[in-house]
Amino acid sequence: MAVGVKVRVWGPYALFTRPEMKVERCSYDVITPSAARGILEAVYWHPGLKWVVDKIYVKKPIRFTSVRRNEVKSKISASNVLQVYNGVDKPLYLNTKEDIVQRASIILTDVEYVIEAHFEMTDYASKTDNPGKFKDITMRRLRRGECYHMPYFGCREFPAHFALCEEDEVQTWYDAIPEKDLGYMLYDLDYSDQNDIQPMFFRAVMKRGCIDLRNCEVIR
């Protein structure tokens, strides 16, 4: 049984990085389905349910801005951590003076979306779990503004505010535009093989401000 919910999310900045950009970060035009699912999971997650994003409504105009941020160009090796854990005497840190770099990012500014989604019961649900119970918990958490961790728009430095959307018909900024092709976007990651995690993409077509993900063609 699928139970639906609509969530309004907004924030001053967002960065949904295109994977084809290797060094300088550049955002997709709108939030990706996987990022939308991450926001829902930040509000309420349970092994007995699985969130599925159905529609994304774009409430504000798509606008970009450019910023420069300090980043580190390397990371601590997992093998070095294991060696230190096993007693090897070696330094385990990053020298920020040597590793820090300044990179430009093209990010979205002043974003607002409505995420329409539903959850499905999984095999990990216990005998006492049921859709009604999960929906009540989700609605209560949305109305109270509760979350397990602060949701974010692509990067943790861009927090996402959220609230329950109770509009019967969601109005968007692009209601007067019949169709806008946003090209191929990241849909999600396929974790069926933990040793070979594969990205999945889809053709994002926004119709009157709404991207309908139901029955969309997913390309692996």
MOMORA-V883495 format. One record per pair of residues at least 6 apart in sequence whose C-alpha atoms are under 6 Angstrom apart, sorted by the first residue. I is the first residue (numbers start at 1). J is the second residue. Records with the same first field share a line. If there is no record, write none. Layout:
I = J  J
This chain:
2 = 118  119  120
3 = 118  119
4 = 117  118
5 = 116  117  118
6 = 115  116  165
7 = 114  115  163  164  165
8 = 113  114  162  163  165
9 = 112  113  161  162
10 = 111  112  160  161
11 = 110  111  160
12 = 109  110
13 = 108  109  110  158
14 = 107  108  153  158
15 = 27  107  154
16 = 27  28  154
17 = 25  26  27
18 = 26  27
24 = 104  105
25 = 105
26 = 105  106
27 = 107
33 = 187
34 = 188
39 = 151
42 = 147  148  149  151
43 = 147
47 = 124
48 = 121  122  124  125
49 = 120  121  122
50 = 119  120
51 = 118  119
52 = 117  118  119
53 = 117
54 = 116  117  213  214
55 = 116  211  212  213
56 = 114  115  210  211
57 = 113  114  209  210
58 = 113  172  209
59 = 112  113  172  173
60 = 112  173
63 = 108  109
64 = 107  108  109
65 = 106  107
66 = 105  106
67 = 104  105
68 = 103  104
69 = 102  103
70 = 101  102
71 = 100  101
72 = 99  100  101
73 = 99
142 = 163  164
151 = 159  160
152 = 158  159  160
153 = 160
172 = 209
174 = 208  209
175 = 208  209
177 = 208
178 = 207  208
179 = 206  207
180 = 205  206
181 = 205
182 = 204  205
183 = 203  204
184 = 202  203  204
185 = 201  202
186 = 201
187 = 200  201  202
188 = 200
189 = 198  199  200
190 = 197  198
191 = 197
200 = 219  220
201 = 218  219
202 = 218  219
